[in-house]
Amino acid sequence: MTEIKQIILDKYFERDDGMPDTNQFKITSCKFDENQKMEKDQIMIKLEYVSVDPYLRARMNSKKTFVDPFKLHDPINSGCIGKVLKSTSDRFKEGDHVSGYFDWKEIQIVKVSKEILMADPNIAPLSAYLGICGMPGVTAYYGTVLIGKPKKGETLVVNAAAGVVGTTVGQIGKILGLRVVGICGSDEKAKSLINDFHFDSGLNYHSPTYADDLKKACPNGIDIFYENVGGKVSDPILLLLNVHARVACCGAISVYNKKVTDDIGQRAQYIVFEKRITMQGFLVFDYSDDDYKDAFQHLSKWLKEGKMIEKHVINNGFDQIIPSFIKIFETSNKNIGKVIIKL
C-alpha cells in the first residue's frame, strides 16, 4: 500500500462569494493499493502535469452553469498528463504518457475512453498537451478559425491575450495573415505579446488612455474579436467592430466571481444590429472528434515548424496546485502563457 495525496472540494463557493481561497479546498491523504486487480480497459496512472484553468471556477458553484458542478468531498479534476504504470487496455501500455481529465490525485485508476489521448513527446513536448496542443489551444483554434472565419488583411483583437488561449489566438492570426492586437493587464505583458509572440500591438487595459490606444491600434476597425474577459475591458472593443464582424465568446473572466446581474455596462444589442455582427458563445466540447483532430494537426505542425511558440509558468509540487489556481484570478498576476504544475 502506498500513501498518496489528493485534493477535494470541501465546500461550494458561489459566484457572489467572490474570489476563491484556500478555505474551499482540502488536501487529504489516502492509501492506494498498486497491486489491486484492474478491470478490462483500465489504466493506472501517475500524474506528471496538472493544468489549472479559469473554467474550473464555474464547477465550484453548487448550481450548474455552462458545466456541471464538482461533487463535494470528491477529488477535483482538470486537464492533466499522466504516465501509465499498468494497463489492461489495448490502446496504452506501461510507460506511455496520456492526456485527459484526471483527478487531482497522485496515483489513480481510470477507465479508458475516447477522451483519453496519447501524449507523444516525439510530436510535441508533454507540457504542450495542456497548452497549445491541448484544450486551450484547440479552443483558440475553434474560435479564431471556425467562428472568426478570418480573411487575410483583417484585424483581430483578443483580450486576456497573455494567457495560453490569447497567445495561441494571436499566433494563429499572424500565421493566417491578420493584423493582431492583444489586450492584457500590464506593460510587461504587452511588450511580451509584441516581442515574443509577434503581435502587431499589445495594450494594457489599466492605462488611462486604453480606449484611445485601441483606436490607434485598429485604424481600420475590428473584424474579429476573441472575447475572454467581458466587462469594461471589452466595452471599447465593441464600439470599433466593423460591419459583419465576428465575435467568438470564449469566456468572461471578469464576472466569474460575482453575480451576472452585477455585470451591467454598455449594451451590445444595437451595435450587433447596426453592424450585422455575428456573436457566438462556444465551448470546446461543442465540436466533433474530426474538428479536434484537424485543430491538433494544425497546431502541432505549426509548433514543430517553429511558427508558434509556447510559454509556461511551471510550478513544482502537488502542494502548488491550489495556490496556482487561485493566482490566475488575480489581476496583478504576472503569468504569461500556460500555468502548469509539475509533480
VEXMIKE-614266 format. One record per residue (C-alpha): y, x, z; residue in one letter. Coordinates in Angstrom, 2 decimals, always signed. Each point is the difference from the previous one (the first is absolute). Layout:
! residues N
<north->Y; east->X; up->Z; rest->A>
...
This chain:
! residues 343
<north->+0.00; east->+0.00; up->+0.00; rest->M>
<north->+3.48; east->+1.21; up->-0.89; rest->T>
<north->+3.21; east->-1.11; up->+1.69; rest->E>
<north->+2.62; east->-1.00; up->-2.53; rest->I>
<north->+3.53; east->-1.43; up->+0.07; rest->K>
<north->+1.30; east->-3.17; up->-1.61; rest->Q>
<north->+3.35; east->-1.79; up->-0.10; rest->I>
<north->+0.10; east->-3.74; up->+0.65; rest->I>
<north->+2.80; east->-2.57; up->-0.18; rest->L>
<north->+0.41; east->-0.93; up->+3.66; rest->D>
<north->+2.54; east->-2.80; up->-0.48; rest->K>
<north->+1.85; east->-1.67; up->-2.85; rest->Y>
<north->+3.69; east->+0.56; up->-0.58; rest->F>
<north->+1.84; east->-2.52; up->-2.13; rest->E>
<north->+2.71; east->+0.75; up->-2.53; rest->R>
<north->+2.77; east->-0.94; up->+2.39; rest->D>
<north->-1.44; east->+2.32; up->+2.67; rest->D>
<north->+1.71; east->+2.83; up->-1.86; rest->G>
<north->-1.27; east->+3.50; up->-0.64; rest->M>
<north->-3.61; east->+0.85; up->+0.85; rest->P>
<north->-0.60; east->+2.31; up->+2.95; rest->D>
<north->-2.96; east->+1.58; up->+1.76; rest->T>
<north->-0.52; east->-3.02; up->+2.29; rest->N>
<north->-1.76; east->-1.97; up->-2.72; rest->Q>
<north->-2.72; east->+2.57; up->-0.55; rest->F>
<north->-2.77; east->+1.51; up->+2.07; rest->K>
<north->-2.09; east->+3.10; up->-0.63; rest->I>
<north->-3.48; east->-0.51; up->+1.41; rest->T>
<north->-3.19; east->+2.04; up->+0.07; rest->S>
<north->-3.47; east->-1.26; up->-0.79; rest->C>
<north->-3.50; east->+1.36; up->-0.53; rest->K>
<north->-1.28; east->+0.35; up->-3.54; rest->F>
<north->-3.67; east->+0.57; up->-0.88; rest->D>
<north->-0.09; east->+2.24; up->-3.07; rest->E>
<north->-3.78; east->-0.46; up->-0.20; rest->N>
<north->+0.05; east->-3.80; up->-0.11; rest->Q>
<north->-1.91; east->-1.76; up->-2.75; rest->K>
<north->+2.16; east->-1.01; up->-2.96; rest->M>
<north->-0.45; east->-3.00; up->-2.27; rest->E>
<north->-0.15; east->+0.19; up->-3.79; rest->K>
<north->+3.29; east->+0.81; up->-1.78; rest->D>
<north->+1.76; east->+1.44; up->+3.00; rest->Q>
<north->+1.74; east->+3.32; up->+0.56; rest->I>
<north->+0.82; east->+1.82; up->+3.21; rest->M>
<north->+3.39; east->+1.67; up->-0.35; rest->I>
<north->+2.19; east->+2.32; up->+1.99; rest->K>
<north->+3.72; east->-0.62; up->-0.49; rest->L>
<north->+1.89; east->+2.87; up->-1.63; rest->E>
<north->+3.38; east->-1.53; up->-0.88; rest->Y>
<north->+1.74; east->-3.19; up->+1.20; rest->V>
<north->+2.87; east->-1.74; up->-1.78; rest->S>
<north->+2.75; east->-1.88; up->+1.87; rest->V>
<north->+1.96; east->-2.49; up->-2.10; rest->D>
<north->+2.75; east->-2.60; up->+0.63; rest->P>
<north->-2.19; east->-2.96; up->-1.03; rest->Y>
<north->-2.15; east->+0.55; up->+3.11; rest->L>
<north->+2.88; east->-1.40; up->+2.06; rest->R>
<north->-0.62; east->-3.45; up->-1.55; rest->A>
<north->-3.62; east->+0.10; up->+1.20; rest->R>
<north->+1.14; east->+0.47; up->+3.59; rest->M>
<north->+1.53; east->-3.50; up->+0.18; rest->N>
<north->-2.14; east->-2.82; up->+1.40; rest->S>
<north->+0.68; east->-2.12; up->-3.11; rest->K>
<north->-1.07; east->+0.64; up->-3.57; rest->K>
<north->+2.77; east->+1.23; up->-2.27; rest->T>
<north->-0.84; east->+1.57; up->-3.36; rest->F>
<north->-3.07; east->+1.53; up->+1.71; rest->V>
<north->-2.36; east->-1.14; up->+2.74; rest->D>
<north->+0.77; east->+1.18; up->+3.54; rest->P>
<north->-2.18; east->+2.57; up->+1.71; rest->F>
<north->-2.36; east->-1.28; up->+2.67; rest->K>
<north->+1.09; east->+0.81; up->+3.52; rest->L>
<north->-2.01; east->+2.71; up->+1.77; rest->H>
<north->-1.68; east->+1.05; up->-3.25; rest->D>
<north->+0.72; east->+3.32; up->-1.72; rest->P>
<north->+2.94; east->+0.03; up->-2.38; rest->I>
<north->-0.81; east->+1.03; up->-3.56; rest->N>
<north->+1.94; east->+1.44; up->-2.91; rest->S>
<north->-0.50; east->+2.15; up->-3.06; rest->G>
<north->-2.02; east->+3.06; up->+0.99; rest->C>
<north->-2.07; east->+2.84; up->-1.38; rest->I>
<north->-3.38; east->+0.63; up->+1.59; rest->G>
<north->-2.81; east->+2.50; up->-0.45; rest->K>
<north->-3.49; east->-1.46; up->-0.39; rest->V>
<north->-2.33; east->+1.19; up->+2.77; rest->L>
<north->-2.95; east->-2.23; up->-0.96; rest->K>
<north->-0.65; east->-2.51; up->-2.76; rest->S>
<north->-2.46; east->-2.74; up->-0.93; rest->T>
<north->+1.98; east->-0.77; up->-3.16; rest->S>
<north->-0.75; east->+1.07; up->-3.56; rest->D>
<north->+3.75; east->+0.51; up->-0.60; rest->R>
<north->+0.71; east->+2.62; up->+2.64; rest->F>
<north->-1.82; east->+2.96; up->+1.51; rest->K>
<north->+0.51; east->+2.22; up->+3.05; rest->E>
<north->+3.05; east->+2.21; up->-0.47; rest->G>
<north->+1.88; east->-2.36; up->-2.35; rest->D>
<north->+3.58; east->-0.97; up->+0.78; rest->H>
<north->+0.88; east->-3.70; up->-0.23; rest->V>
<north->+3.19; east->-2.04; up->+0.12; rest->S>
<north->+0.24; east->-3.51; up->+1.36; rest->G>
<north->+1.38; east->-2.18; up->+2.79; rest->Y>
<north->-1.71; east->+1.43; up->+3.06; rest->F>
<north->+0.44; east->-0.53; up->+3.74; rest->D>
<north->+2.12; east->+2.36; up->+2.07; rest->W>
<north->-3.25; east->+1.28; up->+1.47; rest->K>
<north->-1.13; east->+3.61; up->-0.24; rest->E>
<north->-3.56; east->-0.76; up->-1.18; rest->I>
<north->-1.25; east->-3.34; up->-1.33; rest->Q>
<north->-2.57; east->-1.73; up->-2.16; rest->I>
<north->+1.34; east->-2.13; up->-2.85; rest->V>
<north->-1.57; east->-2.27; up->-2.58; rest->K>
<north->+0.44; east->+1.33; up->-3.52; rest->V>
<north->+2.11; east->-2.29; up->-2.19; rest->S>
<north->+1.93; east->+0.33; up->-3.23; rest->K>
<north->+3.15; east->+0.74; up->+2.02; rest->E>
<north->-1.52; east->+3.27; up->+1.25; rest->I>
<north->+0.60; east->+2.67; up->-2.63; rest->L>
<north->-0.95; east->+3.62; up->-0.51; rest->M>
<north->+2.81; east->+2.41; up->+0.86; rest->A>
<north->-0.76; east->+2.91; up->-2.29; rest->D>
<north->+1.97; east->+3.16; up->+0.92; rest->P>
<north->-0.63; east->+1.32; up->-3.51; rest->N>
<north->+2.13; east->-2.82; up->-1.44; rest->I>
<north->+2.77; east->-0.02; up->+2.62; rest->A>
<north->+0.58; east->+1.39; up->+3.51; rest->P>
<north->-1.59; east->-2.17; up->+2.67; rest->L>
<north->+3.41; east->-0.85; up->+1.47; rest->S>
<north->+1.09; east->-1.38; up->-3.39; rest->A>
<north->-2.55; east->-2.81; up->+0.33; rest->Y>
<north->+2.24; east->-1.40; up->+2.73; rest->L>
<north->+3.15; east->+0.62; up->-2.02; rest->G>
<north->+0.61; east->+0.28; up->-3.74; rest->I>
<north->-3.65; east->-0.67; up->-0.91; rest->C>
<north->-0.53; east->-2.59; up->+2.72; rest->G>
<north->+1.40; east->-3.38; up->+0.97; rest->M>
<north->+3.68; east->+1.11; up->+0.14; rest->P>
<north->-0.12; east->+1.66; up->-3.42; rest->G>
<north->-1.83; east->-2.90; up->-1.61; rest->V>
<north->+2.52; east->-2.41; up->+1.56; rest->T>
<north->+2.81; east->+2.08; up->-1.50; rest->A>
<north->-1.69; east->-0.08; up->-3.40; rest->Y>
<north->-0.53; east->-3.77; up->+0.00; rest->Y>
<north->+3.59; east->-0.77; up->+0.91; rest->G>
<north->+1.57; east->+2.52; up->-2.35; rest->T>
<north->-2.24; east->-0.44; up->-3.04; rest->V>
<north->-1.56; east->-3.47; up->+0.16; rest->L>
<north->+2.97; east->-1.88; up->+1.50; rest->I>
<north->+2.85; east->+2.33; up->-1.00; rest->G>
<north->-1.13; east->+0.17; up->-3.64; rest->K>
<north->+2.12; east->+3.12; up->-0.55; rest->P>
<north->+1.67; east->+0.94; up->-3.28; rest->K>
<north->+1.17; east->+3.53; up->-0.68; rest->K>
<north->+3.66; east->+0.50; up->+0.90; rest->G>
<north->+0.17; east->-2.80; up->+2.58; rest->E>
<north->+1.25; east->+0.48; up->+3.57; rest->T>
<north->-2.41; east->-0.31; up->+2.93; rest->L>
<north->+1.15; east->-0.24; up->+3.63; rest->V>
<north->-2.42; east->+0.32; up->+2.92; rest->V>
<north->+0.82; east->-0.19; up->+3.71; rest->N>
<north->-1.96; east->+1.61; up->+2.84; rest->A>
<north->-0.14; east->+2.61; up->-2.74; rest->A>
<north->-1.03; east->+2.95; up->+2.17; rest->A>
<north->-3.29; east->-1.60; up->+1.07; rest->G>
<north->-3.21; east->+0.40; up->-1.94; rest->V>
<north->+0.43; east->-3.28; up->-1.92; rest->V>
<north->+3.63; east->+0.75; up->-0.82; rest->G>
<north->-0.59; east->+3.58; up->-1.15; rest->T>
<north->-2.93; east->-1.15; up->-2.13; rest->T>
<north->+2.06; east->-2.81; up->-1.56; rest->V>
<north->+2.75; east->+2.44; up->-0.88; rest->G>
<north->-2.36; east->+2.56; up->-1.51; rest->Q>
<north->-1.73; east->-2.64; up->-2.10; rest->I>
<north->+3.42; east->-1.10; up->-1.19; rest->G>
<north->+0.93; east->+3.52; up->-1.08; rest->K>
<north->-3.32; east->+0.45; up->-1.84; rest->I>
<north->+0.71; east->-3.25; up->-1.89; rest->L>
<north->+3.51; east->+1.09; up->-0.98; rest->G>
<north->+2.13; east->-2.00; up->+2.44; rest->L>
<north->+3.18; east->+0.86; up->+1.86; rest->R>
<north->-1.12; east->-0.03; up->+3.66; rest->V>
<north->+2.22; east->-0.61; up->+3.02; rest->V>
<north->-1.49; east->+0.22; up->+3.50; rest->G>
<north->+1.45; east->-1.51; up->+3.18; rest->I>
<north->-0.91; east->+1.61; up->+3.32; rest->C>
<north->+1.24; east->+0.51; up->+3.56; rest->G>
<north->+1.43; east->+3.51; up->+0.11; rest->S>
<north->+1.77; east->+2.62; up->-2.10; rest->D>
<north->-2.98; east->+2.33; up->+0.48; rest->E>
<north->-2.37; east->-2.55; up->-1.48; rest->K>
<north->+2.43; east->-0.73; up->-2.86; rest->A>
<north->+0.06; east->+3.71; up->-0.91; rest->K>
<north->-3.80; east->+0.13; up->+0.07; rest->S>
<north->-0.22; east->-2.95; up->-2.40; rest->L>
<north->+2.07; east->+1.96; up->-2.53; rest->I>
<north->-1.27; east->+3.53; up->+0.61; rest->N>
<north->-3.69; east->-0.63; up->+0.71; rest->D>
<north->-0.78; east->-3.26; up->-1.78; rest->F>
<north->+2.52; east->+0.31; up->-2.87; rest->H>
<north->+1.76; east->-3.34; up->+0.53; rest->F>
<north->+3.27; east->-0.26; up->-1.90; rest->D>
<north->+1.84; east->-1.04; up->+3.16; rest->S>
<north->-0.72; east->-0.31; up->+3.72; rest->G>
<north->+2.21; east->-2.13; up->+2.24; rest->L>
<north->+0.30; east->-0.35; up->+3.78; rest->N>
<north->+0.42; east->-3.66; up->+0.92; rest->Y>
<north->+1.68; east->+1.02; up->+3.29; rest->H>
<north->+2.94; east->+1.40; up->-1.98; rest->S>
<north->+3.21; east->-2.09; up->+0.31; rest->P>
<north->+0.34; east->+0.34; up->-3.79; rest->T>
<north->-3.60; east->-1.11; up->-0.71; rest->Y>
<north->+0.92; east->-3.02; up->-2.19; rest->A>
<north->+2.47; east->+2.04; up->-2.07; rest->D>
<north->-2.44; east->+2.90; up->-0.26; rest->D>
<north->-2.61; east->-2.41; up->-1.33; rest->L>
<north->+2.34; east->-1.28; up->-2.71; rest->K>
<north->+0.75; east->+3.56; up->-1.12; rest->K>
<north->-3.71; east->+0.86; up->-0.04; rest->A>
<north->-0.78; east->-3.07; up->-2.15; rest->C>
<north->+2.77; east->-0.09; up->-2.65; rest->P>
<north->-2.12; east->-2.21; up->-2.27; rest->N>
<north->-1.18; east->-2.33; up->+2.75; rest->G>
<north->-3.56; east->-0.32; up->+1.32; rest->I>
<north->-2.97; east->-1.14; up->-2.06; rest->D>
<north->-2.83; east->+0.47; up->+2.53; rest->I>
<north->+0.31; east->-0.25; up->+3.76; rest->F>
<north->-2.97; east->+0.98; up->+2.15; rest->Y>
<north->+0.66; east->-1.72; up->+3.34; rest->E>
<north->-1.44; east->+1.43; up->+3.22; rest->N>
<north->+2.74; east->-0.71; up->+2.55; rest->V>
<north->+2.04; east->-3.22; up->-0.35; rest->G>
<north->+3.08; east->-0.76; up->+2.08; rest->G>
<north->+3.34; east->+1.76; up->-0.36; rest->K>
<north->-1.54; east->+2.96; up->-1.82; rest->V>
<north->-0.97; east->-2.25; up->-2.90; rest->S>
<north->+3.08; east->-2.24; up->-0.24; rest->D>
<north->+2.09; east->+2.41; up->-2.16; rest->P>
<north->-2.99; east->+0.59; up->-2.27; rest->I>
<north->-0.34; east->-3.69; up->-0.84; rest->L>
<north->+3.61; east->-0.13; up->-1.17; rest->L>
<north->-0.67; east->+2.68; up->-2.62; rest->L>
<north->-3.11; east->-1.53; up->-1.56; rest->L>
<north->+0.17; east->-0.44; up->-3.77; rest->N>
<north->-0.95; east->-3.04; up->-2.04; rest->V>
<north->-3.81; east->-0.31; up->-0.04; rest->H>
<north->-0.39; east->+2.63; up->+2.72; rest->A>
<north->-3.36; east->+0.16; up->+1.77; rest->R>
<north->-0.33; east->+0.19; up->+3.80; rest->V>
<north->-3.32; east->+1.05; up->+1.56; rest->A>
<north->+0.01; east->-1.08; up->+3.65; rest->C>
<north->-2.45; east->+2.29; up->+1.76; rest->C>
<north->+1.31; east->-0.37; up->+3.55; rest->G>
<north->+2.94; east->-0.65; up->+2.31; rest->A>
<north->-0.27; east->+2.51; up->+2.81; rest->I>
<north->+3.49; east->-0.90; up->+1.27; rest->S>
<north->-1.37; east->-3.30; up->+1.38; rest->V>
<north->-3.52; east->+0.94; up->+1.12; rest->Y>
<north->+1.21; east->+0.19; up->+3.59; rest->N>
<north->+2.14; east->-3.14; up->+0.16; rest->K>
<north->-0.10; east->-3.68; up->-0.88; rest->K>
<north->+0.34; east->-0.94; up->-3.66; rest->V>
<north->+2.70; east->-2.49; up->+1.04; rest->T>
<north->+2.07; east->+2.93; up->+1.30; rest->D>
<north->+0.03; east->+1.55; up->-3.47; rest->D>
<north->+2.98; east->-1.91; up->-1.34; rest->I>
<north->+2.21; east->+1.69; up->-2.57; rest->G>
<north->+0.84; east->-0.20; up->-3.64; rest->Q>
<north->-1.92; east->-2.73; up->-1.85; rest->R>
<north->-1.76; east->+1.10; up->-3.17; rest->A>
<north->-0.59; east->-3.34; up->-1.74; rest->Q>
<north->+3.17; east->-0.13; up->-2.07; rest->Y>
<north->-0.37; east->+3.62; up->-1.07; rest->I>
<north->-3.61; east->-0.64; up->-1.04; rest->V>
<north->+1.07; east->-3.08; up->-1.95; rest->F>
<north->+3.10; east->+1.50; up->-1.62; rest->E>
<north->-1.75; east->+3.20; up->-1.12; rest->K>
<north->-3.38; east->-1.67; up->-0.70; rest->R>
<north->-1.65; east->+2.53; up->+2.27; rest->I>
<north->-3.75; east->+0.18; up->+0.64; rest->T>
<north->-0.65; east->+0.55; up->+3.71; rest->M>
<north->-3.61; east->+0.28; up->+1.11; rest->Q>
<north->-1.62; east->+0.72; up->+3.35; rest->G>
<north->-3.39; east->+1.65; up->-0.12; rest->F>
<north->-2.79; east->+1.64; up->+1.99; rest->L>
<north->-2.28; east->+2.75; up->-1.22; rest->V>
<north->-2.95; east->-2.36; up->+0.61; rest->F>
<north->+1.31; east->-2.46; up->-2.62; rest->D>
<north->-1.26; east->+2.17; up->-2.85; rest->Y>
<north->-3.41; east->+0.52; up->-1.58; rest->S>
<north->-2.44; east->+2.91; up->+0.27; rest->D>
<north->+0.90; east->+0.92; up->-3.59; rest->D>
<north->+3.70; east->+0.13; up->+0.92; rest->D>
<north->-0.87; east->+2.32; up->+2.91; rest->Y>
<north->-2.04; east->+2.31; up->-2.23; rest->K>
<north->+2.79; east->+0.13; up->-2.57; rest->D>
<north->+2.57; east->+0.86; up->+2.66; rest->A>
<north->-2.24; east->+2.63; up->+1.61; rest->F>
<north->-0.74; east->+1.66; up->-3.34; rest->Q>
<north->+3.70; east->+0.29; up->-0.86; rest->H>
<north->+1.06; east->+1.20; up->+3.45; rest->L>
<north->-2.78; east->+2.57; up->+0.46; rest->S>
<north->+0.59; east->+1.32; up->-3.53; rest->K>
<north->+3.76; east->+0.35; up->+0.52; rest->W>
<north->-0.60; east->+1.71; up->+3.36; rest->L>
<north->-2.49; east->+2.46; up->-1.50; rest->K>
<north->+2.32; east->+0.74; up->-2.93; rest->E>
<north->+2.84; east->+0.81; up->+2.39; rest->G>
<north->+2.15; east->-2.91; up->-1.22; rest->K>
<north->+0.00; east->-1.38; up->+3.54; rest->M>
<north->+0.11; east->+1.63; up->+3.41; rest->I>
<north->-0.87; east->-1.38; up->+3.39; rest->E>
<north->+1.57; east->+0.86; up->+3.34; rest->K>
<north->-1.68; east->-0.72; up->+3.31; rest->H>
<north->+0.92; east->-0.12; up->+3.63; rest->V>
<north->-3.30; east->+1.02; up->+1.59; rest->I>
<north->-0.39; east->-0.43; up->+3.75; rest->N>
<north->-3.09; east->+1.44; up->+1.61; rest->N>
<north->-2.27; east->-1.71; up->+2.50; rest->G>
<north->-1.31; east->-3.47; up->+0.80; rest->F>
<north->+2.62; east->-0.42; up->+2.73; rest->D>
<north->+2.76; east->+0.26; up->-2.63; rest->Q>
<north->-0.98; east->-3.23; up->-1.80; rest->I>
<north->+2.01; east->-2.36; up->+2.22; rest->I>
<north->+3.24; east->+2.05; up->+0.20; rest->P>
<north->-0.17; east->+0.67; up->-3.75; rest->S>
<north->-0.24; east->-3.74; up->-0.68; rest->F>
<north->+2.91; east->-0.85; up->+2.30; rest->I>
<north->+2.24; east->+2.68; up->-1.51; rest->K>
<north->-0.13; east->-1.40; up->-3.56; rest->I>
<north->+2.16; east->-2.93; up->+1.15; rest->F>
<north->+2.73; east->+2.21; up->+1.42; rest->E>
<north->+2.91; east->+0.18; up->-2.44; rest->T>
<north->+0.76; east->+3.51; up->+1.24; rest->S>
<north->-3.43; east->+1.37; up->-0.92; rest->N>
<north->-0.01; east->+3.03; up->-2.25; rest->K>
<north->-3.26; east->-0.82; up->-1.76; rest->N>
<north->-0.16; east->+0.76; up->-3.70; rest->I>
<north->-3.14; east->-1.17; up->-1.77; rest->G>
<north->-3.22; east->-1.24; up->+1.57; rest->K>
<north->-0.64; east->+0.08; up->+3.74; rest->V>
<north->-3.62; east->+1.02; up->+0.63; rest->I>
<north->-1.90; east->+0.93; up->+3.13; rest->I>
<north->-2.61; east->+2.72; up->-0.41; rest->K>
<north->-2.87; east->-0.13; up->+2.47; rest->L>
